[in-house]
Amino acid sequence: MKLDFWEAVATVVGTIIGAGIFGIPYVVAKAGFLTGAIVIFVLGFVVLMLYLYLGEIVLRTKGKHQLTGYCEKYLGKWGKRVMFFSMIFGIYGALIAYLIGEGAALSTIFGGQPTIYSLIFFVVASTLLYFGLEALEKSELVSVFIVLIIVATIIIFTAPHVNTQNLIAFDITKFFVPFGVVLFAYLGLIAVPEANEILEKDKGRMKKVLFIGVVIPIIVYFIFTLVVVGSIGLDRFEMLGENQRMATIALGEVIGTKLFIFANIFAIFAMFTSFIAIGYALKEMFMYDYNLSKTTSWALTCFVPLVIALSGFTNFIQAINISGVVAGGIDAILILLMFHKAKHMGDRKPEYSLKENKLFSVFIGILFIAGAVFVLL
């Protein structure tokens, strides 16, 4: 296959796999592993459909846009405003979590203050972000490959330590306990317009790109969660401090120094790739849909989350949990509305077309609203 295909897949995978994966094991352990596994697969299927719906919307639309632009075309000014709020809330929440998470992961390897490492990471990532899509493609393709190699290494070395007693807990009444964090971990819808740009001369592969790009994180999340929860268990998680409940930090303390380093390198690369991808999408939204200059767009994208992350206003798990249910729920409902509108209002013939299923759309809407109510209350 052409290099562009794998660059597009890497963009989707790299945007999805970020800070969320490091919060999943803890909330799954709280719900019971079997309960959490159901959430991972149910939400994985639902999110896969949303990615495919958005892919068709993008392919039915001429010109370059980010999600706000598509909402304005198909839902009007109100849709653009709501999507703008969702993107700002979700992306800033994610960028804040990445900055906090990078500082924590780097400090566990090298020692020192997490804040200093957050600032170092910020300088490197924001510089790369300034130079645009070509740099994004190269960083995604290389970084995603490294991330997948490292997660495979973690699984191999951790598997012998898995205790099956940690994997038999089930309580369906706790279905929504991991909901927000798992949903956050799947958020990467902004990568779809990016993939469309990368596939400019080969858009017929968009459906396959999105399918592979979403299925890979589903599999990675399940196996990673199985290994971490199986080897740590809820009791050991609860013994850790609030800021230490990132899976990679917990894993290292249980397994040993070598895996500790491997696990946190995984954390560093995964959050790095997602920071670049979603940061680029936000910068692009400011440029394309709000006609701001490149420098202004870059500054708004980078410095707002930096200030909040350094203020100590929130913590890692809280940031991704609330961002997940709010941004994820809004995005899902808007995409469903756009999908049905685009069937009749699109201005180009798409390379693939999915059947409309309004009953499924209602189910997704109810599921996401229920999850948001549970988490926020």
N, C-alpha and C positions, 0 to 999 in steps of 0.2 A: 504493500500500500504506500501511497505518497506520504512524504514527511508531514505535509499539511494536515493529513488525517490524524496522525498521532499527536501533533501539536494541539489540535482541537480537543482531542480526548484528554490530553494532559491538562489543558486549561480548565475543563469541566471537573476532572478529578481533583486537581490542585485547588480549585476554588471551594469545592465541597469539603475535602479533608483538611480540617484546620483545628482550631482550639476545641471544638465540640467533642472530638473523639476522646479527649483527655478527661472530660467530665462524665461521659457515658457510663463507665464502669461503676462509679460511686452511686449514681442514681439508680442504676439497674440493680445493684446490690441491695439498695434500700427497698426496692419494689419486689425483690426476689428474681433470681436469674431467669427463670422460665417466663415470668411475667414480662420482664424487660426484653427478652428475645422476641416475644410476640410483638411488642411495640416497635422494635427495630425493623422487623419484616413488614408489618402492616404499614407503618409510616414510609418505609422504603418503597413499597409498591405505589402508595398514593403519590409520593413525591416524584417517582418515575413518570407517572401519568402527567403530572403537572409540567415536568420538563418537556415531555413530548408535545403537550398542548401548546406550551410557549414556543417550542420550535416551529410548530405549524404557523402560529401567529406571526413570527418573525419572517418566515418564508412567504407569507401572504402579503407582506408589506414592503413597498419600495423605500429606498433611502436608508440612512444610518440613524438609529435611535437607540436609546437605552429604555428601560422599562417604563419610565415616566412618559417618554415620547409615544410608545405604543398605547398607553392608557389614554393619553389625550386624543389620539386618533380614533379609538374605538369606544371610549367611554365619556369623552368630553373633558372640560376643565376640572370638574370635581374628581374624576378618576385620576387625572395627573396630580392633583394636590394630595389625594390620599396615598397614591403610590410614592410620591415624593417623601411624605412623612414616614411611610413604611421603610423605604430605602435608607433614609437618613437614620432612623431609629435602629434598624437592623444592622446596617453597615458600621455605623459608629459604635454600636454595642459590640460587634465582632472585632473591630480594630482596637477598641479598648481592651477586650479580653486577650487579644494577641499580644499587645504591649505588656500587659501584666504577666501573661503566661511566659513570654520570652524572657522577661527579667527573672522569673522564678526558675525556669529551666536552666538558663545560663549560670545563675548563681549557685545552683546545686552542683554543677560540674566544676566551676572555677573558684567558687567561694566569693565573698564580697556582697555588696548591697545590690538587691534586685533592681532598684531604681537606676543605678548606673548602667546596668546591662540593658535595661529597657531603652535608655537614651542612646546607647551605642547601636542597638538594633534599629531604632528609629532613624538614625542618620543613614545607615546603609540602605534600609528599605525605601525610605522617602527619596533618596538619590536615584535608585533604580526606577522607582515609580515615575519620576520626572521625565525619563527618556522614552516612555511609550511602549507600543505594542510589540515591536521587534524584541526589545529587552524582555518583555513579559513572556513571549513565546519561548525564548531560549531558557529563561529561568524556570519556567513551568516544566518543560520537557526533561531537563536534567534533574530538577529537584524532586519531581514526582517519582522518577525512577529510583532515586536514592531513598525516598520515603518508603517505597514498596520493598526495597531490599532490606531496610532496617526493620520494618514491621515483621517481615518473614524471619529475621534473625531473633527478634524478641520472642516470637511464637515458639521457635525451635528450642531456645534455651529455657523458656518458662514452662513449657508443656509438662516436663517431669515433675513440677512442683504443684500441679493442679490437684486439688482435693475435691472429689466429686460431691462431697457433702455440701460444698458451697454452691452447687449448681442445681439443686433440687427444689429450692424454695419457689412457691407459686402462690400468688394471691391476686386474683383478677380485680379485686376492689382497689388495688394499687396501680391499675393500668396507667393512670395519668401522672403518677409520681415521676417517671423518667421522661414524660411527654415533651416538656419544653426543651430540655437539653438535647434529646434525640432529634427533635425537629430542627433545632438550631444547627446541629451537626450536618443536616442534609441541605441547609440553605446555601445555594450557590447559583440561583436562577439567573443572576446577572451575568453568568458565564455564557449563557445561550447567545446573546447578541455578539459576544466576543468570538465564540466558535463560528458564528455566521460570517464574521469578517475574515477569519482565518481560512474558511472554506469558500472564499469568494468565487473561485473558479471550479468548485467541485461540490456544490450545495446538495447534490443528490445523496451525499453521505451523511447529511445532518442527522437523520433518524438513528443511524447506526452509531454515530458519535455520541449522541445523547444516551442511548441505551447502554453502551459500554461504559460511558462516563459516570452513570449513576449506579449501575450494578457493581462496579468495582468497590465503591465506598460501602455499599450494603454488606458485601462479603467481608471486607476489611473490618468494619465495625463489629460484626457478629463474632468473628474469630478473635479479634483483639479483646473484646469484652469478655468472652468465654475464658480466655487465658488469664486475664487480670482478676476477674471476680473469682475464678476457680483457685487462683494461687493466693489471693489476699483475703477474701471474705469480708462481710460487712463489719465484723467486730474490729478488725485491724484498720479498716478505713476510718471508723468512728474514733479510734484512738489518736488519729493524726489531727493536727491543727487544721483550721478552716482553709488556710491557704496551701496546705500540703495535700489536699485531696485530689490533686491532679494525678491521673493514673500512673504517669511515668515516674513521678517522684515516689509514690507509694510502692511501685514495683521495685524500684532500686533498693529501698530500705528492707524489703523482704528477701530479695533474691541475692543481692551482692553488688560489689563495685562495678564489675564489668558490664552487667546488664543495666545497671544504673546509668552508666555513661551512654550505652547504646540507646536506651529508652529515651533519654533526654535529648540526644541528637535527633531522634525521630521527632520529638516534640518541636524542636527548633526548626527543622526543615519543613514540617507540615504547616506550622503557623506562618513561616516565612512565605511559602508559596501562596497561601490564602490571603495574606496581607497584601501581597503584590497584586493578585488577581482582582480582589474586590475593591481595593483602593483605586486601581486603574478604572474599573467600571464606574465608580463614584465620580472620579475626575472627568471621565468621558460624559457622564450625565450632565455635570455642570457646564461642560463645553458645548455639547450638541443640543441639549434641550433647554438650556438657560442662557446660552450665548455668552458665557463668561470667558475671559482669557485663559490661556493655558496655565500661566503662573498663579492667577487667582484661584482657579479650580484646584490646582495642586495644593496650594496653601490651605484652602478650606478642607480638603480631604485629609491632610496630614496633621495639622496642628490642633484642630478641635479635639480629636480623640486623645492626643498626647496630653493636653491640659487636664482632661477628665481623668485619665489613667494615673497621672502623677498626683492628683488631688486626694486620692484615697477614698473617693466617694462611694466606690463599689468594690466588690471582690470578683474573682474569676467565675465561680459557679453562678452567682447571682446575675452577673452580666449576661451570660449565655442563656440562662433559663428564661429570664424575662424577654430578652431580645428574640428568642426562639418563638415563643407563643404569640407575641404581639406582631412582629414583622412577618413570621411564617403564616399566621392566620390571615392577615390582611393580603399578603401576596397571593395566597391560594384563592381567596374569593375573587380578587380582581382578575387573576388569570382565567378563572372559569368564566367570568362574565365576558372577558375579551375573546376567549376562544369561540363562544357561541356567536358573538358579534362579527368576528373576523370571517366566519363562514360566509357571510353575506356582504361584508363591507371591504374585504381585502382587495388590493389593486394589482396583484400578480398571482399567477398560478403556482401553488406550492409544489415542492418536490415530493411531498407525501401528505396524505390527508387522513385524519382519524375520524371515526364515527362519533356523532354527538350522543351523549347519554346523560340526560338531565337528572335522572334518578341518582346516578353516581355523583353528579355535581352537588346535589342536595346532601348526600351522605358525607362528602368531603367537608362541606360547609358546616354541618352540624358537629362533626368530629373536631374540627379545628376550633369552633366556638366553645365547645365543651372543655377542650384542653386549656384554652385561654382562661376561662372562668375558674377552673380548678387551680391553676398555677397562681393567678393573680389574687385569689381569695385565700 
